[in-house]
Amino acid sequence: MAISENTKKVIEFLKANNGKKVTSAEVAEAIGIEKRSVDGVFTGLQKKGLGIRVDGTTDGAKEISLLSIT
């Protein structure tokens, strides 16, 4: 099964950040694709056991998910 270009970009970005937990919006901005594409790619990675989402907040108000590869 071939890996899509977007999946490669997401994985490489997360690897380059040495496991730092980042938002899907941060990943999208950094690699130049839409946030919803990052979310879709990451959901696929999660289903394969290659990534996790951790609940987080920004400024104590807005709830977000932080992405990290395993």
GIFENJO-V882417 format. One line per field, one symbol per residue. ss: DSSP state (~ for helix, > for strand, _ for the rest). burial: 1 if it has 9 or more other ideal C-beta (glycine too) atoms within 8 Angstrom, else 0. Layout:
# GIFENJO-V882417
ss->???
burial->???
This chain:
# GIFENJO-V882417
ss->____~~~~~~~~~~~~_____>_~~~~~~~~___~~~~~~~~~~~~~___>>>>>>>>___>>>>>>>>_
burial->0000011111101100000001110011001000001110110111000010100110000001111110
